[in-house]
């Protein structure tokens, strides 16, 4: 089959590499808007051909939207005249808002997917080999899809070595918030706290592994994460409230010098990595 990818950054570019590596696509087509992106995509040989939207719809059996979540919704009117046999798939980090905004005429074609992988890097140069292998992809609300499109999506993700999880889009957004969106909010907060208190020379001289690990994802695209926070606003606010309760708890334990209780609280946190 011919696969078209809209957005050849980290997720889209890495997917282009993966479907080429495993021989899943006869041809891989790409669509990008900016001249800078087009130049980088061509130099990196991420796709067989860059095309316009009309050509994308004519040539592709599968169209994958690997763009920020607000842009996915903005792009949907371009796809209203696709063929019944064309599969559309998005890779967005939120699902419920996207699913609710899929036009009825293409709902059975549209696969709502979220590969649970990534990096703080973005743009075509961030595309990497093996981003998807061994990772999990969540497929949402598949009961609303025709078998052709459902089976295509499942086969693509299985063939590039992903583990499949199925759930509804609302449930996905709650879980994704605690596992991904809240950690990003915390990382941005930590980075801004340190920058507001420390001078650059001290940060360079003293920042150790723990700070670098926790602040790494604060390098992620602000444009992309603003969209994600907006679309998953209610779940994010709930998760921030729960996190704030934990911060208040540790503050009280330290303030009252309840160090045995503090130690037990830390041991409980250690047990997370028995699961991971």
Secondary structure, 3 states (H helix, E strand, C coil): CEEEEECCCHHHHHHHHHHHHCCCCCEEEEECCCHHHHHHHHHHCCCCEECCHHHHHHHCCEEEECCCHHHHHHHHHHHCCCCCCCEEEECCCCCHHHHHCCCHHHHHHEEEEEEECCCCCCCHHHCCCCCCCCCEEEEECHHHCCHHHHHHHHHHHHHCCCEEEEECHHHHHHHHHHHHHHHHHHHHHHHHHHHHHCCHHHHHHHCCHHHHHHHHHHHCCHHHHHHHHHHCHHHHHHHHHHHHHHHHHHHHHHHCCCHHHHHHHHHHHHCHHHHC
